Amino acid sequence: QVQLVESGGGLVQSGGSLRLSCDASTITIEYYNMEWYRQAQGKQRDLVAGIDTGGKTNYAGSVKGRFTISRDNAKKMIHLQMNTLTPEDTAVYLCRAIHPHNPGLDFWGQGTQVTVAS
């Protein structure tokens, strides 16, 4: 059974940093594009950052320059380094794995809560 497990969330003061991790050990991660989404309470789920199988990255405008997505295929891990956090970054952060050639292979984690206090 495929499982993506996020960790690293928590409470941080505005201006602080957190590093999220996604354990993707149940899939052949090198075959998947990996993404981080976030969903604030009462709002839609939005793409935060993505990294494709070749390592190319993309970011939402609101986090560009502050967040960095990375992948470690050997350890089957995805990370999201988040710096200069603001209360607007408060949300549940979810990891997603999507196969670029088979849309049916699309998996989500349960999420990790990030709360930024002002």
Secondary structure by P-SEA (a helix, b strand, c coil): cbbbbbcccccccccbbbbbbbbcccccccccccbbbbbccccccccccccccccbbbbcccccccbbbbbcccccbbbbbbcccccccccbbbbbbbccccccccccccbbbbbbcc
